[in-house]
Amino acid sequence: MKNKGIVFIVVLLVSVFFGADNSFVVNEASAEVSLSREIRYIVPYEPGGLSDITARTIERIIRQQDLLSVPFTVTNIGGASAGNGMTAVRDAKPDGHTLLHHHTSFITHKAFGVRNWGYEVYEPVALLFEVPCVLFAKSGKYKSLNEWIEDVKANPGKTSFATSSLGGNAHLFAEQVMSALGIREMVNLAAYGSGGTMFTAMLGGEDNISSAPLPQAMDHHKNGDMIILATGSDERLPFLPDVPTLKELGIEIPMSVAYRMGVWAPKNTPKEIVNYWYSLFEKIIKGEEFLKSSESLGVFPKIRDGKYLFKIFNSDTKTIDDLVKKLDLNN
């Protein structure tokens, strides 16, 4: 391994270009960032979930492409509804060696009173990707979303919409869609408490349609058990080219993603360190390896800087708070 004290150069006023040997081509206007020990990339959940899998994909790419000369280690700190891992990063020294891999649950946990603080206590580094919600039905039930809409209107009060749990992002997504279509009062909502139970009910034909984060529905769609009728993504997904977006179907809703994954640093991390990490994550997310992995994971790469990340989380907070209040989900 290279010397751990190696100095990393981060361009502040000009673009950064990576050569085949992973060296930086820089302008004189630059700042030095010294990374002298292991980087702890904290996932605030136990191993095995999508957060853990995507973080380890990033870890693998960094190692295989030799992007750092110090170890970059995914560290799972679960418990307390992500609170233990969040606290570990919040309280870490703001020197660039501790980062948090976390998503929109920042907002929902605060909205539902799990804790009274969230993303605002961190320095935003980068938006990495989005996980869109999708609408799906058992194969053979409907060929298109319009068929479902017509069925609902022809049979008010006789169709059902399945969701894993009340108050989750998939439930909020469903409520927005039905509200935008003006059919909420015509549809019965069935909440099952877990994704597994919900999918079992859908496979048994107990409900007409459901919504879920794309990764949960992807395997069922691939094996033909389910058909994805529409996605909440901004544009068609390259690995689902025949599935329309809600926008294409004329359905506009405030928040159509299951969650957005961001990278966060302790508050007051220096700007040059934040910029350094953004440049590295930009290279990873735009690279061929992550793009290939994103298809199997069911995530939509969308690299943006920390300023954008904070702005979109502010917007999502208002949307989620308004929905929670409208749906009276805190009572």
JOUR-V28756 format. One record per backbone hydrogen bond with DSSP energy under -1.0 kcal/mol. NH is the residue of the N-H (numbers start at 0). CO is the residue of the C=O. If there is no record, write none. Layout:
nh->NH co->CO
nh->NH co->CO
//
This chain:
nh->5 co->2
nh->7 co->32
nh->9 co->30
nh->18 co->22
nh->21 co->18
nh->24 co->16
nh->29 co->27
nh->30 co->9
nh->32 co->7
nh->38 co->70
nh->39 co->96
nh->40 co->72
nh->41 co->98
nh->42 co->74
nh->52 co->48
nh->53 co->49
nh->54 co->50
nh->55 co->51
nh->56 co->52
nh->57 co->53
nh->58 co->54
nh->59 co->55
nh->60 co->56
nh->61 co->57
nh->62 co->58
nh->63 co->59
nh->64 co->60
nh->66 co->61
nh->72 co->38
nh->74 co->40
nh->76 co->42
nh->82 co->79
nh->83 co->78
nh->85 co->81
nh->86 co->82
nh->87 co->83
nh->88 co->84
nh->89 co->85
nh->90 co->86
nh->91 co->88
nh->94 co->92
nh->98 co->39
nh->99 co->263
nh->100 co->41
nh->101 co->261
nh->105 co->102
nh->106 co->103
nh->107 co->103
nh->108 co->104
nh->109 co->105
nh->110 co->106
nh->111 co->107
nh->112 co->109
nh->113 co->108
nh->120 co->117
nh->121 co->118
nh->122 co->264
nh->124 co->262
nh->125 co->262
nh->126 co->303
nh->127 co->260
nh->129 co->299
nh->130 co->258
nh->132 co->255
nh->133 co->211
nh->134 co->229
nh->135 co->209
nh->136 co->226
nh->138 co->224
nh->140 co->137
nh->147 co->143
nh->148 co->144
nh->149 co->145
nh->150 co->146
nh->151 co->147
nh->152 co->148
nh->153 co->149
nh->154 co->150
nh->156 co->185
nh->157 co->154
nh->160 co->187
nh->161 co->208
nh->162 co->189
nh->167 co->164
nh->171 co->167
nh->172 co->168
nh->173 co->169
nh->174 co->170
nh->175 co->171
nh->176 co->172
nh->177 co->173
nh->178 co->174
nh->179 co->175
nh->180 co->176
nh->182 co->177
nh->185 co->182
nh->186 co->183
nh->187 co->158
nh->189 co->160
nh->191 co->162
nh->192 co->163
nh->197 co->193
nh->198 co->194
nh->199 co->195
nh->200 co->196
nh->201 co->197
nh->202 co->198
nh->203 co->199
nh->204 co->201
nh->205 co->200
nh->207 co->159
nh->208 co->159
nh->209 co->135
nh->210 co->161
nh->211 co->133
nh->213 co->131
nh->215 co->212
nh->217 co->213
nh->220 co->216
nh->221 co->217
nh->222 co->218
nh->224 co->219
nh->225 co->219
nh->226 co->136
nh->228 co->134
nh->229 co->134
nh->230 co->243
nh->231 co->132
nh->239 co->236
nh->242 co->239
nh->245 co->230
nh->248 co->244
nh->249 co->246
nh->250 co->245
nh->257 co->130
nh->258 co->130
nh->260 co->128
nh->261 co->101
nh->262 co->125
nh->263 co->99
nh->264 co->122
nh->268 co->265
nh->273 co->269
nh->274 co->270
nh->275 co->271
nh->276 co->272
nh->277 co->273
nh->278 co->274
nh->279 co->275
nh->280 co->276
nh->281 co->277
nh->282 co->278
nh->283 co->279
nh->284 co->280
nh->285 co->281
nh->290 co->286
nh->291 co->287
nh->292 co->288
nh->293 co->289
nh->296 co->292
nh->297 co->293
nh->298 co->293
nh->299 co->129
nh->301 co->127
nh->303 co->126
nh->308 co->304
nh->309 co->305
nh->310 co->306
nh->311 co->307
nh->312 co->308
nh->313 co->309
nh->314 co->310
nh->315 co->311
nh->316 co->312
nh->317 co->313
nh->318 co->314
nh->319 co->315
nh->320 co->316
nh->321 co->317
nh->322 co->318
nh->323 co->319
nh->324 co->320
nh->325 co->321
nh->326 co->322
nh->328 co->323
//
